[in-house]
Amino acid sequence: MQSYLDFEKPVAELEGKIAELKALATTDQAVSIDEEVNRLSARADEALVDIYKRLTPWQKTQVARHPQRPHFSDYIAGLITEWAPLAGDRKFAEDSAIQAGLGRFNGQSIAILGQEKGNSTESRLRHNFGMARPEGYRKAVRIMDMADRFNIPLVSFVDTAGAYPGIGAEERGQAEAIARSTEKSLELGVPNLAIIIGEGGSGGAIAIATTNRVLMLEHAIYSVISPEGGASILWKDAARAQDAATNMKITATDLLGFGVIDGIIPEPSGGAHRQPQFVMDATRNAIATFLSDFAGKGRLETREHRREKFLAIGSTF
């Protein structure tokens, strides 16, 4: 069943009428509904396009958090073959918020990292809503080391509200683990790519997104803190999250203009959850382009490219 956001109410009403007509047709075969369904479908499509052409930063935040939006596991299923997951950090435990492993993309071996939020109550709890503990970032360093040792490109799928802020995580060195993961990302001799597929929150995202190329899905967000957290700090009022989202410049368009990201992967009207295959195809093309662009670069050149990219952020402002 389609889940609608508040600002999608006009579309919800039209698609609700379409569902009612189709239900009526199943009980009364003599009723012809094709013409009316086609008319309402056209109106719903027009309304959806119009709404998504005018999304505010706060509305994009809601789309990025949509419960039906494709997650890491969906991208693995849609893009990767021979997926072999890696578990544990060899220091403390397995963290299910960060997934890591090896697989093949269009027949080529790649290493893969990503945050998994889960898509049911049980899986969300198991993956801690995509908020990793220190052992998750230490597992990330393991797969980065492996990729570097065997000269395998690395692709990260970023989707987290931020690293887990619990007492246990802090006791086990959350900040240090994030810093080590960021450091390892920067020093890799193999090319690495990050794609923000939903939320890119704070150091929890940066830890696996310090890459040669950073891409965002059109309706994803990327920020140092959540809009609610930013509003709590700036105005002592989390209810002003909408104002914070606007002022923080967290959308793909804003960040591309600032040079923080390198490209935008298009989404269909209605968001990635409405046409997952559209987004899978666009993401496949983006990864293929990245691998082709960096195929001939040596280790030193790859490392220097990444270093210069991050040093250049903000230099023109």
C-alpha positions in Angstrom: 0.0 0.0 0.0 1.3 3.4 -1.0 2.2 5.7 1.9 1.6 9.4 1.4 3.3 12.4 2.8 1.3 15.4 4.1 1.9 17.5 1.1 0.9 14.7 -1.3 -2.8 14.9 -0.2 -4.1 16.0 -3.6 -2.5 13.0 -5.2 -3.7 10.7 -2.4 -7.3 11.8 -3.0 -7.1 11.2 -6.7 -5.4 7.8 -6.4 -8.0 6.9 -3.7 -10.8 7.5 -6.2 -9.0 5.4 -8.8 -8.8 2.5 -6.3 -12.5 2.9 -5.4 -13.4 2.7 -9.1 -11.3 -0.4 -9.7 -12.9 -2.0 -6.6 -16.3 -1.2 -8.0 -15.4 -2.7 -11.3 -14.5 -6.0 -9.7 -17.9 -6.3 -8.1 -19.9 -5.1 -11.1 -18.5 -6.2 -14.5 -21.1 -4.2 -16.4 -19.5 -0.9 -15.2 -17.0 0.6 -17.6 -14.4 2.6 -15.7 -11.5 2.8 -18.2 -12.3 6.4 -19.3 -12.7 7.8 -15.8 -9.6 5.9 -14.5 -7.5 7.3 -17.4 -8.8 10.8 -16.7 -8.1 10.6 -13.0 -4.7 9.0 -13.5 -3.7 11.8 -15.8 -4.7 14.3 -13.2 -2.8 12.5 -10.5 0.3 12.4 -12.6 0.1 16.1 -13.3 -0.5 16.9 -9.6 2.5 14.8 -8.7 4.8 16.5 -11.2 3.6 19.9 -10.1 4.2 19.1 -6.4 7.7 17.7 -6.9 8.8 20.6 -9.0 8.2 22.9 -6.1 9.5 20.9 -3.1 10.8 22.9 -0.2 13.9 21.7 1.7 11.7 20.4 4.5 9.5 18.5 2.1 12.7 16.9 0.5 13.7 15.9 4.0 10.4 14.0 4.4 10.9 12.4 1.0 14.5 11.3 2.0 13.0 9.7 5.1 10.1 8.0 3.4 9.6 4.5 4.9 9.2 3.0 1.4 12.3 4.6 -0.1 14.8 2.0 -1.4 17.5 1.1 1.2 21.0 -0.3 1.0 19.6 -3.9 0.7 17.5 -2.9 -2.3 20.5 -1.5 -4.1 22.5 -4.6 -3.4 19.6 -6.8 -4.8 19.2 -4.5 -7.8 22.8 -3.8 -8.8 25.2 -6.3 -7.3 25.8 -10.0 -8.1 27.7 -12.5 -6.0 27.3 -10.4 -2.9 29.4 -11.7 -0.1 28.8 -9.8 3.2 31.5 -9.2 5.8 30.7 -9.3 9.5 32.4 -8.1 12.6 35.1 -5.6 13.4 37.5 -8.2 15.0 37.6 -6.0 18.1 34.2 -6.1 19.8 31.1 -7.1 17.9 29.1 -7.1 14.7 27.2 -3.9 13.9 24.2 -4.4 11.6 23.7 -0.7 10.9 26.7 -0.7 8.6 26.8 -3.4 6.0 30.0 -4.3 4.2 31.2 -6.8 1.7 32.4 -7.7 -1.8 30.4 -8.3 -5.0 30.3 -7.8 -8.7 29.0 -4.8 -10.5 28.5 -5.4 -14.3 31.0 -8.3 -13.8 33.6 -6.2 -12.1 34.7 -6.8 -8.5 34.0 -4.0 -6.1 33.9 -3.5 -2.4 30.7 -2.1 -0.9 29.7 -0.2 2.2 26.4 1.2 3.3 24.0 2.0 6.1 20.9 -0.1 6.3 17.8 1.4 8.1 15.5 -1.7 7.8 12.0 -1.8 6.3 10.0 -3.4 9.1 9.8 -3.0 12.9 12.0 -6.0 13.5 14.6 -5.1 10.9 14.7 -1.5 11.9 15.5 -2.5 15.5 18.1 -5.0 14.2 19.8 -2.4 12.1 19.4 0.3 14.8 17.6 2.5 12.2 20.9 2.9 10.3 22.7 4.5 13.2 26.1 2.8 13.6 28.1 2.1 16.7 31.9 2.2 16.8 32.2 -1.4 15.7 30.3 -0.5 12.5 32.9 2.1 11.5 35.7 -0.3 12.5 34.2 -2.9 10.2 34.1 -0.2 7.5 37.9 0.2 8.0 38.3 -3.6 7.6 36.6 -3.5 4.1 38.5 -0.4 3.1 41.8 -2.2 4.0 40.7 -5.2 2.0 39.8 -3.1 -1.0 43.1 -1.3 -0.9 45.1 -4.5 -0.5 43.5 -6.2 -3.5 43.2 -3.0 -5.6 39.3 -3.2 -5.7 37.2 0.0 -6.1 34.9 0.9 -3.2 31.3 2.2 -3.4 29.5 3.5 -0.3 25.7 3.9 0.0 25.0 6.5 2.6 21.7 6.6 4.5 21.8 7.5 8.2 20.4 10.2 10.5 23.8 10.0 12.2 26.1 7.8 14.2 24.5 6.2 17.3 24.9 8.6 20.3 24.3 6.1 23.1 26.5 5.8 26.2 27.9 2.4 25.2 28.9 3.8 21.8 30.6 6.8 23.4 32.4 4.5 25.9 33.8 2.4 23.1 35.2 5.4 21.2 32.5 6.6 18.8 34.3 9.8 17.7 37.7 8.0 17.3 36.1 5.2 15.2 34.4 7.8 12.9 37.7 9.7 12.6 39.7 6.5 11.8 37.1 5.6 9.1 37.3 9.1 7.6 41.1 8.9 7.7 41.1 5.5 6.0 38.8 6.8 3.3 41.1 9.7 2.5 44.3 7.6 2.3 43.0 4.8 0.0 44.9 4.2 -3.2 41.9 2.8 -4.9 39.0 4.9 -6.2 36.0 5.3 -4.0 32.5 6.6 -4.6 29.8 7.7 -2.2 26.1 7.9 -3.1 23.7 9.6 -0.6 20.5 7.6 -1.2 18.4 9.1 1.7 19.8 10.9 4.7 23.4 11.8 5.0 23.7 12.9 8.6 26.8 14.3 10.3 30.0 12.4 10.9 28.0 9.2 10.6 27.8 9.9 6.9 31.2 11.5 6.4 32.9 8.4 7.8 32.1 6.5 4.6 31.6 9.4 2.3 35.1 11.0 2.1 35.5 9.8 -1.4 36.8 10.7 -4.9 33.3 11.4 -6.0 30.2 12.2 -3.9 26.8 11.9 -5.6 23.3 12.5 -4.2 19.9 11.3 -5.2 17.8 14.2 -6.3 15.6 14.2 -3.1 18.2 13.1 -0.6 19.6 15.4 2.1 23.2 15.9 3.4 23.9 17.9 6.5 26.1 18.3 9.6 23.0 17.8 11.8 19.4 17.0 11.4 17.0 19.9 10.9 15.4 19.1 14.2 18.8 19.1 15.9 19.8 22.3 14.3 16.5 24.0 15.3 17.0 22.8 18.9 20.5 24.4 19.0 19.7 27.6 17.1 16.3 28.5 18.4 15.8 26.1 21.3 12.8 24.8 19.5 12.8 21.5 17.5 9.4 22.5 16.0 11.3 25.0 13.8 12.9 22.2 11.9 11.3 23.5 8.7 13.2 26.8 9.1 16.4 25.0 9.9 16.1 22.8 6.8 15.8 25.9 4.6 18.7 27.8 6.2 21.1 24.8 6.4 21.1 24.3 2.6 20.8 20.5 2.8 19.4 19.7 -0.7 21.3 18.2 -3.6 20.9 21.4 -5.6 22.3 23.6 -2.9 25.3 21.3 -2.2 26.2 20.9 -5.8 26.3 24.7 -6.1 28.7 24.8 -3.1 30.9 22.1 -4.5 30.3 19.8 -1.6 29.0 17.1 -3.9 29.9 16.2 -7.5 26.6 15.3 -9.1 22.9 14.5 -8.7 21.2 11.3 -9.7 17.7 12.0 -10.9 14.6 10.6 -9.3 11.1 10.2 -10.8 8.3 12.5 -9.8 7.0 11.2 -6.5 10.4 10.1 -5.3 12.5 6.9 -5.6 10.0 4.8 -3.8 7.4 5.3 -6.5 9.6 3.9 -9.3 12.6 2.1 -7.8 13.7 0.6 -11.1 14.1 4.2 -12.5 16.5 5.0 -9.7 18.3 1.7 -9.9 19.0 2.3 -13.6 20.2 5.9 -13.0 22.4 4.7 -10.1 23.8 1.9 -12.3 24.8 4.4 -14.9 26.4 6.7 -12.3 28.5 3.9 -10.9 29.5 2.7 -14.3 30.6 6.2 -15.3 32.7 6.6 -12.1 34.5 3.2 -12.6 35.2 4.1 -16.2 36.5 7.6 -15.3 38.9 6.2 -12.7 39.9 3.0 -14.4 43.3 4.4 -15.7 44.3 6.3 -12.6 47.3 5.2 -10.5 47.2 4.9 -6.7 49.0 8.2 -6.1 46.9 10.1 -8.6 43.7 8.7 -7.1 44.8 9.7 -3.6 45.8 13.2 -4.7 42.5 13.7 -6.6 40.6 12.9 -3.4 42.8 15.2 -1.3 42.5 18.1 -3.6 38.8 17.7 -4.0 38.2 18.1 -0.2 40.8 20.9 0.2 39.0 22.8 -2.6 35.6 22.8 -0.8 34.8 26.4 0.2 37.8 27.9 -1.4 35.8 29.9 -3.9 33.5 31.6 -1.3 
